[in-house]
Amino acid sequence: MRAPQARTEAGPVSDDAPGGPPPTPSAVPTSPLEPWPDTVRWQSISTDLIWVELLRLVAGVAVVSTVLGVGWALTDSWPFGVALAAVLLFAVWRAVTIVRAVRAWGYAEREDDLLVRHGLLVRRLSIVPYSRMQFVDVSAGPLERAFNLATVQLHTAAAASDARVPGLRPAEASRLRDRLTALGEDRAEGL
């Protein structure tokens, strides 16, 4: 006699399904991007990253604006003026989104994994199990070093699952790198 096969279609999950009591209201996630609102302590990154990103934006806009301004002055063609105005409007919009985007970054260390969240329009939550990490990289470019910041990059076997935490003070970046490396080695030994 054959055992009944499990249903493989995706469908809504009922709270009254067998297998245990329904979750308590405080344990119910408010959204898929906040799966553990009461049990995870999110840490924010340094707001000095706003200045780093704004300086990068200013440098890029200055180069493009100079080229468009020279083109407009030499040719007296109105499309250069329109393009220059569009670049300047884009720069103002991007400056506002940079401030909000940096404040949206957060990370949380749990017993078995690291959570990283970021994004404004498209919110993203990455969960990186310590046992899947291959190595942890700390980097700081010239602007980050000028503002005393560093970025921790986590590398896993799947390139698409790599996560990064920018805007950390060097001491926190070193502490996080060392902790993640130690936890990754401990979890890998258990496999």
Summary of the structure (lengths in Angstrom):
residues: 191
radius of gyration: 23.3
end to end distance: 36.8
largest distance: 86.1
contacts: 453
relative contact order: 0.12
helix: 47%
strand: 21%
